[in-house]
Amino acid sequence: VNLPLKIIKNIVLGQPLQPLFNDQIMMHHAEHINVVNITKHNFEECMSSLFSALTRATFVAIDTEFSGIGINKLITSKNMDERYHAMCDLVQSHALVELGLSSFQRVSKPVEIMSVEYNVQTYSLLLLCQGEFKITTKSATFLVDNGFDFNLLFLEGIPFTPGRLDPSTPHEPKVKFTTKNNIHFERSIR
């Protein structure tokens, strides 16, 4: 699904560069963006489109939904070491239940200084973690209130085994996905 999306950004000379997505951006030509929902039933047929979109992307936006955010106050610590270790504990005890990927491909050179046009492809992968994981009540309530379907997760989620750091390769965590035909995709996360 390719939707033309024109993004206009107000640029104020002499001001620090602002994040790409803020209230100064206006989107035109798209009332809504279609999302390709990927489950275990269409995983194989969607992978080539997804990888192609990511390969051609000018930039990619990533969104994750977990089965909880935990109650560890160190997650918001100003000390980056404490925050990092708290986040590691969180992602090892809770499950990644949805991965959103949006591929933005520039389709035109700016006609005006403040105008760029992109094709946008958005994918949502419903992920079913194999093994035990925690679900935080507050997070589950938030997900359900925002349209997440836990029944669909357990019926149609893509089975995966979360990556664990292997001591021999500490900087190459891997994620394994298993398709309905027991084909294993293993990707290094870098």
OpenMM code with the backbone's topology and positions (N, CA, C; nanometers):
from openmm import Vec3, app, unit

residues = "VAL ASN LEU PRO LEU LYS ILE ILE LYS ASN ILE VAL LEU GLY GLN PRO LEU GLN PRO LEU PHE ASN ASP GLN ILE MET MET HIS HIS ALA GLU HIS ILE ASN VAL VAL ASN ILE THR LYS HIS ASN PHE GLU GLU CYS MET SER SER LEU PHE SER ALA LEU THR ARG ALA THR PHE VAL ALA ILE ASP THR GLU PHE SER GLY ILE GLY ILE ASN LYS LEU ILE THR SER LYS ASN MET ASP GLU ARG TYR HIS ALA MET CYS ASP LEU VAL GLN SER HIS ALA LEU VAL GLU LEU GLY LEU SER SER PHE GLN ARG VAL SER LYS PRO VAL GLU ILE MET SER VAL GLU TYR ASN VAL GLN THR TYR SER LEU LEU LEU LEU CYS GLN GLY GLU PHE LYS ILE THR THR LYS SER ALA THR PHE LEU VAL ASP ASN GLY PHE ASP PHE ASN LEU LEU PHE LEU GLU GLY ILE PRO PHE THR PRO GLY ARG LEU ASP PRO SER THR PRO HIS GLU PRO LYS VAL LYS PHE THR THR LYS ASN ASN ILE HIS PHE GLU ARG SER ILE ARG".split()
positions = [
    Vec3(0.0856, -0.1164, 0.0000),
    Vec3(0.0000, 0.0000, 0.0000),
    Vec3(0.0897, 0.1220, 0.0000),
    Vec3(0.0884, 0.1993, -0.1046),
    Vec3(0.1640, 0.3235, -0.1131),
    Vec3(0.0678, 0.4402, -0.1113),
    Vec3(0.0821, 0.5282, -0.0156),
    Vec3(0.0009, 0.6477, -0.0100),
    Vec3(0.0915, 0.7680, -0.0225),
    Vec3(0.0603, 0.8611, -0.1143),
    Vec3(0.1420, 0.9818, -0.1192),
    Vec3(0.1153, 1.0642, 0.0056),
    Vec3(0.2192, 1.1118, 0.0674),
    Vec3(0.2069, 1.1902, 0.1888),
    Vec3(0.2972, 1.3104, 0.1749),
    Vec3(0.2397, 1.4293, 0.1770),
    Vec3(0.3176, 1.5504, 0.1638),
    Vec3(0.3354, 1.6089, 0.3029),
    Vec3(0.4579, 1.6282, 0.3417),
    Vec3(0.4873, 1.6800, 0.4743),
    Vec3(0.5456, 1.8191, 0.4593),
    Vec3(0.4866, 1.9140, 0.5297),
    Vec3(0.5339, 2.0513, 0.5254),
    Vec3(0.5847, 2.0870, 0.6640),
    Vec3(0.7058, 2.1378, 0.6696),
    Vec3(0.7659, 2.1727, 0.7979),
    Vec3(0.8042, 2.3194, 0.7968),
    Vec3(0.7631, 2.3913, 0.9008),
    Vec3(0.8036, 2.5311, 0.9151),
    Vec3(0.9448, 2.5336, 0.9694),
    Vec3(1.0310, 2.6048, 0.9023),
    Vec3(1.1699, 2.6139, 0.9445),
    Vec3(1.1965, 2.7580, 0.9859),
    Vec3(1.2427, 2.7782, 1.1074),
    Vec3(1.2737, 2.9114, 1.1574),
    Vec3(1.4253, 2.9238, 1.1597),
    Vec3(1.4762, 3.0189, 1.0810),
    Vec3(1.6215, 3.0371, 1.0736),
    Vec3(1.6765, 3.0774, 1.2095),
    Vec3(1.7905, 3.0230, 1.2425),
    Vec3(1.8556, 3.0556, 1.3671),
    Vec3(1.8066, 2.9738, 1.4857),
    Vec3(1.7038, 2.8943, 1.4683),
    Vec3(1.6517, 2.8113, 1.5765),
    Vec3(1.7102, 2.6719, 1.5643),
    Vec3(1.7264, 2.6001, 1.6778),
    Vec3(1.7761, 2.4622, 1.6688),
    Vec3(1.6781, 2.3762, 1.5895),
    Vec3(1.7319, 2.2770, 1.5193),
    Vec3(1.6485, 2.1872, 1.4407),
    Vec3(1.5555, 2.1112, 1.5334),
    Vec3(1.4283, 2.1104, 1.5021),
    Vec3(1.3268, 2.0434, 1.5829),
    Vec3(1.3115, 1.8996, 1.5360),
    Vec3(1.2568, 1.8112, 1.6210),
    Vec3(1.2303, 1.6740, 1.5774),
    Vec3(1.1408, 1.6741, 1.4541),
    Vec3(1.1523, 1.5695, 1.3719),
    Vec3(1.0776, 1.5646, 1.2471),
    Vec3(0.9275, 1.5684, 1.2693),
    Vec3(0.8778, 1.4974, 1.3703),
    Vec3(0.7345, 1.4926, 1.3920),
    Vec3(0.6995, 1.5772, 1.5129),
    Vec3(0.6399, 1.6912, 1.4869),
    Vec3(0.5917, 1.7769, 1.5954),
    Vec3(0.4700, 1.8530, 1.5448),
    Vec3(0.4245, 1.9487, 1.6235),
    Vec3(0.3013, 2.0186, 1.5865),
    Vec3(0.3196, 2.1148, 1.4702),
    Vec3(0.4423, 2.1329, 1.4210),
    Vec3(0.4646, 2.2218, 1.3078),
    Vec3(0.4493, 2.1506, 1.1735),
    Vec3(0.4229, 2.0217, 1.1766),
    Vec3(0.4126, 1.9451, 1.0531),
    Vec3(0.2663, 1.9300, 1.0154),
    Vec3(0.2386, 1.9494, 0.8886),
    Vec3(0.1032, 1.9293, 0.8389),
    Vec3(0.1080, 1.8198, 0.7336),
    Vec3(0.0137, 1.7284, 0.7355),
    Vec3(0.0092, 1.6217, 0.6371),
    Vec3(-0.1087, 1.6445, 0.5439),
    Vec3(-0.0836, 1.6261, 0.4150),
    Vec3(-0.1866, 1.6441, 0.3135),
    Vec3(-0.1963, 1.5179, 0.2279),
    Vec3(-0.3039, 1.5029, 0.1559),
    Vec3(-0.3245, 1.3938, 0.0600),
    Vec3(-0.3506, 1.2587, 0.1241),
    Vec3(-0.3695, 1.2544, 0.2542),
    Vec3(-0.4006, 1.1262, 0.3171),
    Vec3(-0.4872, 1.1519, 0.4395),
    Vec3(-0.6135, 1.1135, 0.4309),
    Vec3(-0.7001, 1.1282, 0.5468),
    Vec3(-0.6661, 1.0227, 0.6509),
    Vec3(-0.6244, 0.9066, 0.6060),
    Vec3(-0.5781, 0.8020, 0.6964),
    Vec3(-0.4740, 0.7190, 0.6217),
    Vec3(-0.3937, 0.6505, 0.6977),
    Vec3(-0.2913, 0.5661, 0.6371),
    Vec3(-0.3328, 0.4211, 0.6568),
    Vec3(-0.3380, 0.3476, 0.5486),
    Vec3(-0.3717, 0.2053, 0.5568),
    Vec3(-0.2566, 0.1291, 0.6208),
    Vec3(-0.2925, 0.0329, 0.7028),
    Vec3(-0.1936, -0.0487, 0.7715),
    Vec3(-0.2079, -0.1928, 0.7245),
    Vec3(-0.0964, -0.2554, 0.6883),
    Vec3(-0.0960, -0.3970, 0.6523),
    Vec3(-0.0776, -0.4749, 0.7819),
    Vec3(-0.1817, -0.5448, 0.8249),
    Vec3(-0.1746, -0.6257, 0.9464),
    Vec3(-0.1181, -0.7623, 0.9112),
    Vec3(-0.0080, -0.7987, 0.9759),
    Vec3(0.0591, -0.9243, 0.9463),
    Vec3(0.0396, -1.0195, 1.0640),
    Vec3(-0.0143, -1.1367, 1.0340),
    Vec3(-0.0362, -1.2412, 1.1337),
    Vec3(0.0353, -1.3673, 1.0861),
    Vec3(0.0199, -1.4758, 1.1622),
    Vec3(0.0842, -1.6015, 1.1205),
    Vec3(0.0246, -1.6537, 0.9904),
    Vec3(-0.0960, -1.6108, 0.9556),
    Vec3(-0.1611, -1.6603, 0.8344),
    Vec3(-0.1113, -1.5935, 0.7062),
    Vec3(-0.0608, -1.4711, 0.7148),
    Vec3(-0.0138, -1.4027, 0.5935),
    Vec3(0.1330, -1.3598, 0.6041),
    Vec3(0.2024, -1.4107, 0.7033),
    Vec3(0.3414, -1.3729, 0.7292),
    Vec3(0.4302, -1.3929, 0.6070),
    Vec3(0.4279, -1.5134, 0.5515),
    Vec3(0.5179, -1.5437, 0.4395),
    Vec3(0.4896, -1.4567, 0.3174),
    Vec3(0.3632, -1.4362, 0.2856),
    Vec3(0.3311, -1.3578, 0.1661),
    Vec3(0.3597, -1.2088, 0.1839),
    Vec3(0.3675, -1.1600, 0.3063),
    Vec3(0.3932, -1.0176, 0.3308),
    Vec3(0.5408, -0.9835, 0.3475),
    Vec3(0.6256, -1.0818, 0.3737),
    Vec3(0.7655, -1.0535, 0.4046),
    Vec3(0.8408, -0.9871, 0.2904),
    Vec3(0.8183, -1.0294, 0.1675),
    Vec3(0.8933, -0.9675, 0.0571),
    Vec3(0.8551, -0.8206, 0.0415),
    Vec3(0.7271, -0.7895, 0.0580),
    Vec3(0.6817, -0.6507, 0.0504),
    Vec3(0.7412, -0.5679, 0.1644),
    Vec3(0.7420, -0.6238, 0.2833),
    Vec3(0.7964, -0.5538, 0.3994),
    Vec3(0.9457, -0.5283, 0.3830),
    Vec3(1.0217, -0.6311, 0.3472),
    Vec3(1.1659, -0.6136, 0.3303),
    Vec3(1.1976, -0.5167, 0.2166),
    Vec3(1.1204, -0.5222, 0.1096),
    Vec3(1.1391, -0.4294, -0.0021),
    Vec3(1.1143, -0.2851, 0.0431),
    Vec3(1.0072, -0.2636, 0.1182),
    Vec3(0.9751, -0.1288, 0.1669),
    Vec3(1.0852, -0.0773, 0.2590),
    Vec3(1.1365, -0.1629, 0.3459),
    Vec3(1.2413, -0.1205, 0.4383),
    Vec3(1.3731, -0.0930, 0.3659),
    Vec3(1.4017, -0.1718, 0.2630),
    Vec3(1.5245, -0.1531, 0.1860),
    Vec3(1.5239, -0.0208, 0.1098),
    Vec3(1.4084, 0.0176, 0.0570),
    Vec3(1.3972, 0.1408, -0.0222),
    Vec3(1.3732, 0.2659, 0.0625),
    Vec3(1.3548, 0.2496, 0.1911),
    Vec3(1.3130, 0.3601, 0.2773),
    Vec3(1.4173, 0.4705, 0.2882),
    Vec3(1.3696, 0.5923, 0.2850),
    Vec3(1.4523, 0.7071, 0.3177),
    Vec3(1.4726, 0.7100, 0.4687),
    Vec3(1.3655, 0.6806, 0.5417),
    Vec3(1.3742, 0.6597, 0.6857),
    Vec3(1.2598, 0.5699, 0.7290),
    Vec3(1.2734, 0.5132, 0.8493),
    Vec3(1.1764, 0.4175, 0.9021),
    Vec3(1.1345, 0.4622, 1.0420),
    Vec3(1.0055, 0.4512, 1.0701),
    Vec3(0.9539, 0.4760, 1.2046),
    Vec3(0.9171, 0.3411, 1.2658),
    Vec3(0.9515, 0.3221, 1.3924),
    Vec3(0.9274, 0.1951, 1.4610),
    Vec3(0.8442, 0.2224, 1.5865),
    Vec3(0.7435, 0.1388, 1.6085),
    Vec3(0.6613, 0.1472, 1.7280),
    Vec3(0.6493, 0.0073, 1.7863),
    Vec3(0.6583, -0.0048, 1.9169),
    Vec3(0.6454, -0.1355, 1.9813),
    Vec3(0.5379, -0.1290, 2.0893),
    Vec3(0.4722, -0.2407, 2.1087),
    Vec3(0.3783, -0.2568, 2.2191),
    Vec3(0.4215, -0.3798, 2.2970),
    Vec3(0.4352, -0.3639, 2.4280),
    Vec3(0.4753, -0.4726, 2.5158),
    Vec3(0.3593, -0.5116, 2.6065),
    Vec3(0.3696, -0.6293, 2.6669),
    Vec3(0.2655, -0.6777, 2.7566),
    Vec3(0.2720, -0.6073, 2.8926),
    Vec3(0.3623, -0.5158, 2.9075),
    Vec3(0.3730, -0.4391, 3.0309),
    Vec3(0.4882, -0.3430, 3.0260),
    Vec3(0.4818, -0.2446, 3.1115),
    Vec3(0.5935, -0.1511, 3.1222),
    Vec3(0.6603, -0.1623, 3.2576),
    Vec3(0.6069, -0.2495, 3.3410),
    Vec3(0.6677, -0.2732, 3.4712),
    Vec3(0.6417, -0.1604, 3.5684),
    Vec3(0.6866, -0.1792, 3.6895),
    Vec3(0.6688, -0.0772, 3.7928),
    Vec3(0.8032, -0.0292, 3.8462),
    Vec3(0.9102, -0.0665, 3.7787),
    Vec3(1.0440, -0.0288, 3.8204),
    Vec3(1.0648, 0.1205, 3.7934),
    Vec3(1.0816, 0.1981, 3.8994),
    Vec3(1.0991, 0.3427, 3.8845),
    Vec3(1.2312, 0.3788, 3.8172),
    Vec3(1.3235, 0.2827, 3.8094),
    Vec3(1.4522, 0.3094, 3.7453),
    Vec3(1.4393, 0.3260, 3.5936),
    Vec3(1.3244, 0.2860, 3.5366),
    Vec3(1.3038, 0.3012, 3.3920),
    Vec3(1.3104, 0.4479, 3.3513),
    Vec3(1.2735, 0.5371, 3.4417),
    Vec3(1.2770, 0.6807, 3.4115),
    Vec3(1.3929, 0.7516, 3.4818),
    Vec3(1.4874, 0.6744, 3.5317),
    Vec3(1.6026, 0.7315, 3.6017),
    Vec3(1.6824, 0.8227, 3.5098),
    Vec3(1.7429, 0.9250, 3.5680),
    Vec3(1.8314, 1.0126, 3.4902),
    Vec3(1.9671, 0.9470, 3.4665),
    Vec3(1.9992, 0.8467, 3.5479),
    Vec3(2.1229, 0.7722, 3.5318),
    Vec3(2.1021, 0.6689, 3.4202),
    Vec3(2.1742, 0.6839, 3.3112),
    Vec3(2.1529, 0.5991, 3.1930),
    Vec3(2.1859, 0.4528, 3.2190),
    Vec3(2.2839, 0.4231, 3.3027),
    Vec3(2.3150, 0.2830, 3.3351),
    Vec3(2.1988, 0.2176, 3.4087),
    Vec3(2.1427, 0.2890, 3.5077),
    Vec3(2.0283, 0.2360, 3.5812),
    Vec3(1.9089, 0.2160, 3.4880),
    Vec3(1.8846, 0.3139, 3.4014),
    Vec3(1.7719, 0.3057, 3.3073),
    Vec3(1.7899, 0.1874, 3.2122),
    Vec3(1.9112, 0.1709, 3.1600),
    Vec3(1.9401, 0.0614, 3.0670),
    Vec3(1.9126, -0.0742, 3.1323),
    Vec3(1.9637, -0.0949, 3.2534),
    Vec3(1.9448, -0.2234, 3.3217),
    Vec3(1.7975, -0.2473, 3.3555),
    Vec3(1.7252, -0.1418, 3.3922),
    Vec3(1.5814, -0.1556, 3.4201),
    Vec3(1.5060, -0.1942, 3.2929),
    Vec3(1.5432, -0.1340, 3.1803),
    Vec3(1.4777, -0.1676, 3.0525),
    Vec3(1.5110, -0.3109, 3.0110),
    Vec3(1.6354, -0.3539, 3.0345),
    Vec3(1.6722, -0.4929, 3.0031),
    Vec3(1.5871, -0.5901, 3.0835),
    Vec3(1.5689, -0.5627, 3.2123),
    Vec3(1.4847, -0.6487, 3.2955),
    Vec3(1.3419, -0.6513, 3.2418),
    Vec3(1.2915, -0.5357, 3.2014),
    Vec3(1.1547, -0.5257, 3.1501),
    Vec3(1.1355, -0.6091, 3.0238),
    Vec3(1.2234, -0.5932, 2.9258),
    Vec3(1.2030, -0.6634, 2.7985),
    Vec3(1.2295, -0.8128, 2.8098),
    Vec3(1.3000, -0.8556, 2.9145),
    Vec3(1.3203, -0.9985, 2.9334),
    Vec3(1.2066, -1.0637, 3.0109),
    Vec3(1.1264, -0.9847, 3.0811),
    Vec3(1.0165, -1.0424, 3.1585),
    Vec3(0.8799, -1.0235, 3.0917),
    Vec3(0.8673, -0.9244, 3.0049),
    Vec3(0.7420, -0.8963, 2.9355),
    Vec3(0.7593, -0.9276, 2.7874),
    Vec3(0.6482, -0.9438, 2.7174),
    Vec3(0.6545, -0.9833, 2.5767),
    Vec3(0.6292, -0.8660, 2.4830),
    Vec3(0.6998, -0.8668, 2.3728),
    Vec3(0.6690, -0.7776, 2.2617),
    Vec3(0.5470, -0.8372, 2.1930),
    Vec3(0.4342, -0.7650, 2.1912),
    Vec3(0.3118, -0.8205, 2.1348),
    Vec3(0.2769, -0.7606, 1.9988),
    Vec3(0.3334, -0.6451, 1.9681),
    Vec3(0.3077, -0.5851, 1.8372),
    Vec3(0.4264, -0.4992, 1.7972),
    Vec3(0.4635, -0.5101, 1.6707),
    Vec3(0.5722, -0.4314, 1.6146),
    Vec3(0.5170, -0.3542, 1.4959),
    Vec3(0.5238, -0.2230, 1.5038),
    Vec3(0.4786, -0.1382, 1.3942),
    Vec3(0.5971, -0.0810, 1.3198),
    Vec3(0.5938, -0.0911, 1.1874),
    Vec3(0.7004, -0.0380, 1.1027),
    Vec3(0.6389, 0.0478, 0.9934),
    Vec3(0.6861, 0.1708, 0.9807),
    Vec3(0.6426, 0.2579, 0.8715),
    Vec3(0.7648, 0.2956, 0.7901),
    Vec3(0.7570, 0.2692, 0.6614),
    Vec3(0.8645, 0.2996, 0.5686),
    Vec3(0.8278, 0.4273, 0.4932),
    Vec3(0.9141, 0.5272, 0.4992),
    Vec3(0.8933, 0.6528, 0.4287),
    Vec3(0.9947, 0.6602, 0.3155),
    Vec3(0.9458, 0.6683, 0.1927),
    Vec3(1.0355, 0.6771, 0.0774),
    Vec3(1.0101, 0.8102, 0.0077),
    Vec3(1.1153, 0.8920, 0.0008),
    Vec3(1.1018, 1.0217, -0.0658),
    Vec3(1.0741, 0.9983, -0.2140),
    Vec3(0.9695, 1.0618, -0.2660),
    Vec3(0.9338, 1.0429, -0.4065),
    Vec3(0.9586, 1.1666, -0.4902),
    Vec3(0.9880, 1.2777, -0.4259),
    Vec3(1.0154, 1.3974, -0.5041),
    Vec3(1.1158, 1.4841, -0.4307),
    Vec3(1.1871, 1.5617, -0.5083),
    Vec3(1.2750, 1.6607, -0.4481),
    Vec3(1.1855, 1.7777, -0.4066),
    Vec3(1.2246, 1.8462, -0.3018),
    Vec3(1.1404, 1.9573, -0.2574),
    Vec3(1.1190, 2.0593, -0.3689),
    Vec3(0.9924, 2.0882, -0.3972),
    Vec3(0.9589, 2.1921, -0.4944),
    Vec3(0.9741, 2.3269, -0.4262),
    Vec3(0.9281, 2.3314, -0.3046),
    Vec3(0.9475, 2.4486, -0.2205),
    Vec3(1.0455, 2.4060, -0.1119),
    Vec3(1.1049, 2.5005, -0.0453),
    Vec3(1.2005, 2.4668, 0.0594),
    Vec3(1.1343, 2.3856, 0.1699),
    Vec3(1.0050, 2.4096, 0.1938),
    Vec3(0.9392, 2.3460, 0.3073),
    Vec3(0.8484, 2.2305, 0.2675),
    Vec3(0.8663, 2.1709, 0.1531),
    Vec3(0.7735, 2.0674, 0.1092),
    Vec3(0.8478, 1.9458, 0.0549),
    Vec3(0.8146, 1.8286, 0.1064),
    Vec3(0.8728, 1.7028, 0.0603),
    Vec3(0.7588, 1.6020, 0.0523),
    Vec3(0.7601, 1.5184, -0.0513),
    Vec3(0.6557, 1.4181, -0.0670),
    Vec3(0.7142, 1.2789, -0.0462),
    Vec3(0.6403, 1.1932, 0.0275),
    Vec3(0.6836, 1.0579, 0.0590),
    Vec3(0.5738, 0.9585, 0.0247),
    Vec3(0.6158, 0.8384, -0.0133),
    Vec3(0.5255, 0.7236, -0.0128),
    Vec3(0.5447, 0.6571, 0.1222),
    Vec3(0.4333, 0.6208, 0.1850),
    Vec3(0.4401, 0.5613, 0.3176),
    Vec3(0.3769, 0.4230, 0.3139),
    Vec3(0.4488, 0.3255, 0.3661),
    Vec3(0.3959, 0.1902, 0.3819),
    Vec3(0.4055, 0.1565, 0.5299),
    Vec3(0.2932, 0.1160, 0.5896),
    Vec3(0.2902, 0.0859, 0.7318),
    Vec3(0.2483, -0.0589, 0.7532),
    Vec3(0.3243, -0.1274, 0.8370),
    Vec3(0.2998, -0.2679, 0.8673),
    Vec3(0.2854, -0.2840, 1.0180),
    Vec3(0.1951, -0.3716, 1.0585),
    Vec3(0.1782, -0.4048, 1.1991),
    Vec3(0.1901, -0.5562, 1.2130),
    Vec3(0.2934, -0.6012, 1.2834),
    Vec3(0.3147, -0.7445, 1.3045),
    Vec3(0.2630, -0.7822, 1.4428),
    Vec3(0.1668, -0.8722, 1.4471),
    Vec3(0.1115, -0.9243, 1.5711),
    Vec3(0.2006, -1.0399, 1.6149),
    Vec3(0.2668, -1.0276, 1.7295),
    Vec3(0.3702, -1.1221, 1.7704),
    Vec3(0.3294, -1.1999, 1.8946),
    Vec3(0.3402, -1.3323, 1.8873),
    Vec3(0.3074, -1.4188, 1.9997),
    Vec3(0.4360, -1.4805, 2.0543),
    Vec3(0.4803, -1.4292, 2.1665),
    Vec3(0.6027, -1.4769, 2.2305),
    Vec3(0.5845, -1.6209, 2.2760),
    Vec3(0.6810, -1.7055, 2.2417),
    Vec3(0.6792, -1.8451, 2.2843),
    Vec3(0.7452, -1.8535, 2.4212),
    Vec3(0.6803, -1.9141, 2.5143),
    Vec3(0.7336, -1.9237, 2.6494),
    Vec3(0.6532, -1.8350, 2.7432),
    Vec3(0.7020, -1.8235, 2.8643),
    Vec3(0.6314, -1.7479, 2.9671),
    Vec3(0.6679, -1.6002, 2.9596),
    Vec3(0.5687, -1.5148, 2.9923),
    Vec3(0.5934, -1.3719, 3.0030),
    Vec3(0.4892, -1.3111, 3.0952),
    Vec3(0.5221, -1.1936, 3.1482),
    Vec3(0.4313, -1.1223, 3.2380),
    Vec3(0.3407, -1.0295, 3.1581),
    Vec3(0.2211, -1.0094, 3.2124),
    Vec3(0.1296, -0.9081, 3.1595),
    Vec3(0.0947, -0.8154, 3.2746),
    Vec3(0.1188, -0.6866, 3.2543),
    Vec3(0.0858, -0.5874, 3.3553),
    Vec3(-0.0571, -0.5398, 3.3317),
    Vec3(-0.1390, -0.5423, 3.4361),
    Vec3(-0.2803, -0.5060, 3.4241),
    Vec3(-0.2985, -0.3677, 3.3621),
    Vec3(-0.2234, -0.2711, 3.4100),
    Vec3(-0.2368, -0.1340, 3.3595),
    Vec3(-0.2042, -0.1271, 3.2097),
    Vec3(-0.1006, -0.1967, 3.1679),
    Vec3(-0.0632, -0.1971, 3.0255),
    Vec3(-0.1666, -0.2697, 2.9411),
    Vec3(-0.2165, -0.3838, 2.9904),
    Vec3(-0.3184, -0.4582, 2.9154),
    Vec3(-0.4448, -0.3745, 2.9001),
    Vec3(-0.4837, -0.3035, 3.0049),
    Vec3(-0.6008, -0.2161, 2.9977),
    Vec3(-0.5792, -0.1063, 2.8944),
    Vec3(-0.4603, -0.0463, 2.8950),
    Vec3(-0.4276, 0.0568, 2.7961),
    Vec3(-0.4380, 0.0013, 2.6546),
    Vec3(-0.3801, -0.1165, 2.6326),
    Vec3(-0.3834, -0.1776, 2.4990),
    Vec3(-0.5270, -0.2048, 2.4546),
    Vec3(-0.6073, -0.2649, 2.5415),
    Vec3(-0.7459, -0.2960, 2.5069),
    Vec3(-0.8251, -0.1675, 2.4813),
    Vec3(-0.8049, -0.0660, 2.5645),
    Vec3(-0.8740, 0.0623, 2.5449),
    Vec3(-0.8393, 0.1264, 2.4108),
    Vec3(-0.7235, 0.0905, 2.3563),
    Vec3(-0.6797, 0.1468, 2.2285),
    Vec3(-0.6929, 0.0482, 2.1129),
    Vec3(-0.7783, -0.0536, 2.1289),
    Vec3(-0.8135, -0.1410, 2.0178),
    Vec3(-0.7343, -0.2692, 2.0043),
    Vec3(-0.6434, -0.2980, 2.0962),
    Vec3(-0.5660, -0.4212, 2.0861),
    Vec3(-0.6547, -0.5391, 2.1248),
    Vec3(-0.6436, -0.6493, 2.0501),
    Vec3(-0.7279, -0.7670, 2.0717),
    Vec3(-0.6411, -0.8840, 2.1196),
    Vec3(-0.6496, -0.9141, 2.2485),
    Vec3(-0.5687, -1.0241, 2.3031),
    Vec3(-0.6147, -1.1594, 2.2502),
    Vec3(-0.7434, -1.1738, 2.2183),
    Vec3(-0.7901, -1.2988, 2.1571),
    Vec3(-0.7197, -1.3207, 2.0237),
    Vec3(-0.7129, -1.2160, 1.9437),
    Vec3(-0.6449, -1.2247, 1.8145),
    Vec3(-0.4963, -1.2560, 1.8337),
    Vec3(-0.4357, -1.1989, 1.9357),
    Vec3(-0.2946, -1.2257, 1.9636),
    Vec3(-0.2704, -1.3753, 1.9799),
    Vec3(-0.3520, -1.4410, 2.0629),
    Vec3(-0.3286, -1.5831, 2.0902),
    Vec3(-0.3767, -1.6745, 1.9780),
    Vec3(-0.4710, -1.6277, 1.8963),
    Vec3(-0.5194, -1.7090, 1.7841),
    Vec3(-0.4361, -1.6922, 1.6576),
    Vec3(-0.3899, -1.5695, 1.6305),
    Vec3(-0.3250, -1.5413, 1.5020),
    Vec3(-0.1872, -1.4778, 1.5128),
    Vec3(-0.1354, -1.4616, 1.6342),
    Vec3(-0.0041, -1.4003, 1.6501),
    Vec3(0.1057, -1.4832, 1.5858),
    Vec3(0.2067, -1.4160, 1.5359),
    Vec3(0.3216, -1.4823, 1.4733),
    Vec3(0.4091, -1.5375, 1.5860),
    Vec3(0.4243, -1.6712, 1.5947),
    Vec3(0.5072, -1.7262, 1.7022),
    Vec3(0.6529, -1.6826, 1.6848),
    Vec3(0.7121, -1.6353, 1.7937),
    Vec3(0.8539, -1.6005, 1.7871),
    Vec3(0.9200, -1.6302, 1.9208),
    Vec3(1.0490, -1.6530, 1.9129),
    Vec3(1.1310, -1.6735, 2.0314),
    Vec3(1.2137, -1.5480, 2.0494),
    Vec3(1.1982, -1.4787, 2.1618),
    Vec3(1.2730, -1.3539, 2.1778),
    Vec3(1.4225, -1.3782, 2.1808),
    Vec3(1.4963, -1.2826, 2.1287),
    Vec3(1.6415, -1.2918, 2.1267),
    Vec3(1.6987, -1.2810, 2.2659),
    Vec3(1.8023, -1.3513, 2.2882),
    Vec3(1.8780, -1.3436, 2.4129),
    Vec3(2.0233, -1.3202, 2.3740),
    Vec3(2.0901, -1.2435, 2.4550),
    Vec3(2.2303, -1.2197, 2.4247),
    Vec3(2.3105, -1.3462, 2.4497),
    Vec3(2.3853, -1.3859, 2.3484),
    Vec3(2.4753, -1.4998, 2.3585),
    Vec3(2.6106, -1.4447, 2.4036),
    Vec3(2.6691, -1.4975, 2.5120),
    Vec3(2.7958, -1.4438, 2.5615),
    Vec3(2.9058, -1.4393, 2.4566),
    Vec3(2.9034, -1.5294, 2.3590),
    Vec3(3.0087, -1.5296, 2.2572),
    Vec3(2.9901, -1.4163, 2.1563),
    Vec3(2.8681, -1.3653, 2.1420),
    Vec3(2.8419, -1.2529, 2.0521),
    Vec3(2.7523, -1.1527, 2.1248),
    Vec3(2.8094, -1.0769, 2.2188),
    Vec3(2.7277, -0.9911, 2.3049),
    Vec3(2.6562, -0.8772, 2.2320),
    Vec3(2.6946, -0.8469, 2.1111),
    Vec3(2.6320, -0.7347, 2.0419),
    Vec3(2.5425, -0.7787, 1.9265),
    Vec3(2.5056, -0.9045, 1.9197),
    Vec3(2.4208, -0.9516, 1.8121),
    Vec3(2.3019, -1.0311, 1.8635),
    Vec3(2.2042, -0.9631, 1.9293),
    Vec3(2.0841, -1.0376, 1.9673),
    Vec3(2.0098, -1.0811, 1.8419),
    Vec3(1.9417, -1.1942, 1.8485),
    Vec3(1.8702, -1.2458, 1.7325),
    Vec3(1.7259, -1.2759, 1.7697),
    Vec3(1.6390, -1.2608, 1.6729),
    Vec3(1.4986, -1.2953, 1.6910),
    Vec3(1.4652, -1.4042, 1.5913),
    Vec3(1.3949, -1.5083, 1.6359),
    Vec3(1.3553, -1.6169, 1.5470),
    Vec3(1.2042, -1.6137, 1.5282),
    Vec3(1.1595, -1.6156, 1.4027),
    Vec3(1.0180, -1.6241, 1.3703),
    Vec3(0.9932, -1.7593, 1.3056),
    Vec3(0.8827, -1.8211, 1.3388),
    Vec3(0.8466, -1.9495, 1.2801),
    Vec3(0.7164, -1.9318, 1.2036),
    Vec3(0.7149, -1.9699, 1.0764),
    Vec3(0.5943, -1.9579, 0.9954),
    Vec3(0.5084, -2.0809, 1.0128),
    Vec3(0.3899, -2.0763, 0.9520),
    Vec3(0.2967, -2.1888, 0.9650),
    Vec3(0.3530, -2.3172, 0.9052),
    Vec3(0.4481, -2.3065, 0.8134),
    Vec3(0.5099, -2.4255, 0.7532),
    Vec3(0.6419, -2.4602, 0.8207),
    Vec3(0.6604, -2.4098, 0.9429),
    Vec3(0.7811, -2.4345, 1.0216),
    Vec3(0.9094, -2.3869, 0.9530),
    Vec3(0.8983, -2.2791, 0.8761),
    Vec3(1.0167, -2.2157, 0.8191),
    Vec3(1.0662, -2.1154, 0.9239),
    Vec3(1.1952, -2.1176, 0.9539),
    Vec3(1.2503, -2.0306, 1.0576),
    Vec3(1.3237, -1.9150, 0.9916),
    Vec3(1.2887, -1.7941, 1.0324),
    Vec3(1.3620, -1.6747, 0.9905),
    Vec3(1.4396, -1.6300, 1.1118),
    Vec3(1.5699, -1.6137, 1.0975),
    Vec3(1.6508, -1.5664, 1.2064),
    Vec3(1.7224, -1.4424, 1.1585),
    Vec3(1.7025, -1.3335, 1.2272),
    Vec3(1.7599, -1.2060, 1.1873),
    Vec3(1.8423, -1.1491, 1.3016),
    Vec3(1.9628, -1.1053, 1.2697),
    Vec3(2.0401, -1.0303, 1.3686),
    Vec3(1.9784, -0.8923, 1.3800),
    Vec3(1.9750, -0.8427, 1.4996),
    Vec3(1.9199, -0.7093, 1.5214),
    Vec3(2.0365, -0.6140, 1.5314),
    Vec3(2.0538, -0.5320, 1.4321),
    Vec3(2.1630, -0.4326, 1.4322),
    Vec3(2.1131, -0.3062, 1.3752),
] * unit.nanometer
topology = app.Topology()
chain = topology.addChain("A")
for resn in residues:
    res = topology.addResidue(resn, chain)
    for name in ("N", "CA", "C"):
        topology.addAtom(name, app.Element.getBySymbol(name[0]), res)
